């Protein structure tokens, strides 16, 4: 369910079908909960989310992060070049 409560947008148990890169820019507000562990994400960060991961995501509605959806092939190429 998506709802603006206390100036936030909340997604409960969201599952992405692709790998995701989140670009967290200055003044973005985001927290991610996975397996009952809450992660507060710093500004100017990049977050990788594996596909088929169940997450709770809370976004501040004033400044949203940029979601980049990656195909499996692109993600494998990125990882190959990174490692």
Backbone as JSON, one array per atom type, in Angstrom:
{
  "sequence": "XXXXXXXXXXXXXXXXXXXXXXXXXXXXXXXXXXXXXXXXXXXXXXXXXXXXXXXXXXXXXXXXXXXXXXXXXXXXXXXXXXX",
  "N": [[0.84, -1.18, 0.0], [0.53, 2.19, -0.82], [0.96, 5.26, 0.67], [0.68, 8.64, 1.63], [1.87, 9.61, 4.56], [2.63, 11.54, 7.28], [4.28, 13.11, 5.65], [5.65, 11.26, 4.02], [6.25, 8.59, 1.66], [5.19, 5.35, 1.62], [6.09, 1.99, 1.03], [5.12, -1.25, 1.4], [6.48, -4.44, 1.76], [7.51, -4.62, -0.9], [8.44, -5.99, -4.02], [10.89, -6.14, -6.4], [11.16, -6.92, -9.84], [13.41, -6.7, -11.33], [16.96, -6.06, -11.09], [17.97, -3.26, -9.15], [19.32, 0.0, -9.12], [19.67, 2.53, -6.84], [19.94, 5.93, -6.87], [20.9, 8.1, -4.58], [20.44, 11.3, -3.93], [21.48, 14.61, -2.91], [19.72, 15.75, -0.09], [17.73, 13.8, -0.3], [15.42, 11.57, 1.18], [15.38, 8.43, 2.54], [14.58, 5.21, 3.75], [15.21, 1.78, 4.23], [13.85, -1.37, 4.92], [14.7, -4.64, 5.61], [14.14, -7.97, 6.34], [13.42, -7.31, 8.99], [15.4, -5.49, 9.72], [16.37, -2.19, 9.82], [17.56, 0.16, 7.53], [19.08, 3.21, 7.27], [19.66, 5.4, 4.72], [22.41, 7.19, 3.52], [22.87, 10.52, 2.15], [23.91, 11.24, -1.24], [24.61, 8.64, -2.12], [24.87, 5.33, -3.54], [22.72, 2.67, -3.96], [22.4, -0.79, -4.23], [19.92, -3.04, -5.16], [18.96, -6.32, -5.08], [17.18, -8.28, -7.48], [13.9, -9.61, -6.88], [13.95, -9.31, -4.12], [12.33, -8.86, -1.06], [11.16, -5.93, 0.35], [10.62, -3.21, 2.66], [10.04, 0.1, 1.96], [10.58, 3.47, 2.68], [10.01, 6.67, 1.61], [10.89, 10.1, 1.54], [8.62, 12.55, 0.51], [9.32, 14.95, -0.68], [11.92, 15.05, -1.86], [12.87, 12.75, -4.09], [14.63, 9.64, -4.59], [16.54, 8.5, -7.45], [15.45, 5.89, -9.41], [16.94, 3.22, -11.04], [16.41, 0.79, -13.3], [17.8, -2.31, -13.94], [18.65, -4.68, -16.38], [19.26, -8.23, -16.22], [21.47, -8.94, -17.78], [22.84, -6.5, -18.1], [23.45, -5.94, -15.43], [25.17, -8.09, -14.82], [27.29, -7.47, -16.5], [28.13, -5.06, -15.37], [28.96, -5.97, -12.82], [30.99, -7.72, -13.6], [32.88, -5.96, -14.66], [33.39, -4.48, -12.42], [34.54, -6.12, -10.47]],
  "CA": [[0.0, 0.0, 0.0], [1.26, 3.45, -0.89], [0.18, 6.32, 1.31], [1.43, 9.75, 2.2], [1.6, 9.78, 5.98], [3.76, 12.27, 7.86], [5.14, 13.62, 4.58], [6.45, 10.18, 3.46], [5.6, 7.61, 0.8], [5.59, 4.06, 2.18], [5.82, 0.78, 0.27], [5.28, -2.41, 2.28], [6.74, -5.73, 1.13], [7.64, -4.44, -2.34], [9.38, -6.92, -4.65], [11.26, -5.69, -7.74], [11.46, -8.03, -10.73], [14.73, -6.45, -11.9], [17.94, -5.44, -10.2], [17.74, -1.81, -9.06], [20.28, 0.91, -8.52], [19.05, 3.76, -6.34], [20.86, 7.05, -6.74], [20.41, 8.94, -3.49], [21.06, 12.61, -4.11], [21.44, 15.52, -1.77], [18.42, 16.03, 0.5], [16.77, 12.71, -0.44], [15.16, 10.84, 2.42], [14.96, 7.06, 2.26], [14.99, 4.13, 4.64], [14.85, 0.47, 3.69], [13.8, -2.42, 5.93], [14.74, -6.0, 5.07], [14.25, -8.95, 7.42], [13.27, -6.58, 10.26], [16.55, -4.62, 9.96], [16.12, -0.92, 9.15], [18.76, 0.83, 7.03], [18.93, 4.62, 6.9], [20.61, 5.58, 3.63], [23.02, 8.52, 3.49], [22.81, 11.29, 0.9], [25.0, 11.03, -2.19], [24.96, 7.23, -2.08], [24.28, 4.43, -4.52], [22.25, 1.45, -3.3], [22.05, -1.88, -5.13], [18.88, -3.93, -4.65], [18.84, -7.51, -5.91], [15.82, -8.57, -7.89], [13.12, -10.54, -6.07], [14.12, -9.05, -2.69], [11.15, -8.24, -0.43], [11.61, -4.8, 1.15], [9.76, -2.08, 3.0], [10.77, 1.32, 1.6], [9.94, 4.74, 3.06], [10.61, 7.79, 0.88], [10.4, 11.45, 1.78], [7.97, 12.9, -0.76], [9.85, 16.17, -1.25], [13.07, 14.73, -2.71], [12.85, 11.31, -4.36], [15.84, 9.11, -5.23], [16.35, 8.07, -8.83], [15.44, 4.44, -9.55], [17.44, 2.77, -12.33], [16.12, -0.62, -13.44], [18.85, -2.95, -14.71], [18.41, -6.06, -16.81], [20.24, -9.18, -15.69], [22.67, -8.86, -18.61], [23.55, -5.26, -17.76], [23.98, -6.08, -14.08], [26.31, -8.99, -14.89], [28.38, -6.71, -17.12], [28.61, -4.12, -14.35], [29.7, -6.73, -11.81], [32.21, -8.25, -14.22], [33.84, -4.87, -14.78], [33.68, -3.95, -11.09], [35.41, -7.03, -9.7]],
  "C": [[0.88, 1.24, 0.0], [0.4, 4.52, -0.25], [1.11, 7.4, 1.8], [0.98, 9.93, 3.64], [2.83, 10.47, 6.56], [4.78, 12.67, 6.81], [6.06, 12.54, 3.99], [5.58, 9.31, 2.55], [6.12, 6.24, 1.23], [5.17, 2.92, 1.27], [6.11, -0.4, 1.19], [5.46, -3.66, 1.43], [6.79, -5.62, -0.4], [8.71, -5.39, -2.87], [9.63, -6.42, -6.07], [11.61, -6.9, -8.59], [12.79, -7.86, -11.45], [15.67, -5.99, -10.79], [17.72, -3.94, -10.25], [18.99, -1.13, -8.52], [19.49, 2.13, -8.07], [20.14, 4.81, -6.23], [20.27, 8.0, -5.73], [21.16, 10.27, -3.58], [20.91, 13.45, -2.86], [19.99, 15.78, -1.37], [17.36, 14.97, 0.24], [16.62, 12.03, 0.92], [14.67, 9.45, 2.06], [15.42, 6.15, 3.4], [14.44, 2.84, 4.06], [14.88, -0.53, 4.84], [13.78, -3.77, 5.22], [14.97, -6.94, 6.24], [14.29, -8.29, 8.79], [14.5, -5.76, 10.65], [16.34, -3.36, 9.14], [17.45, -0.27, 8.79], [18.4, 2.26, 6.67], [20.03, 4.91, 5.88], [21.11, 7.03, 3.62], [22.8, 9.2, 2.14], [24.04, 11.0, 0.06], [25.53, 9.61, -2.13], [24.34, 6.51, -3.27], [23.94, 3.15, -3.78], [21.9, 0.43, -4.37], [21.01, -2.76, -4.45], [18.77, -5.11, -5.61], [17.38, -7.74, -6.29], [15.21, -9.64, -6.98], [13.38, -10.42, -4.57], [12.87, -8.36, -2.15], [11.63, -7.17, 0.54], [10.44, -3.93, 1.57], [10.59, -0.83, 2.72], [9.94, 2.53, 2.02], [10.72, 5.86, 2.39], [10.04, 9.1, 1.38], [9.81, 11.98, 0.48], [8.52, 14.17, -1.39], [11.0, 15.92, -2.21], [13.13, 13.22, -2.89], [14.19, 10.86, -4.94], [15.51, 8.7, -6.67], [16.47, 6.55, -8.87], [15.94, 4.09, -10.95], [17.25, 1.26, -12.38], [17.15, -1.25, -14.38], [18.44, -4.35, -15.11], [19.51, -6.95, -16.22], [21.56, -9.07, -16.46], [23.5, -7.62, -18.27], [24.18, -5.38, -16.38], [25.2, -7.0, -14.07], [27.52, -8.3, -15.51], [28.98, -5.71, -16.12], [29.46, -4.85, -13.31], [31.01, -7.28, -12.36], [33.28, -7.17, -14.31], [34.25, -4.31, -13.42], [34.69, -4.82, -10.34], [36.59, -7.44, -10.51]]
}
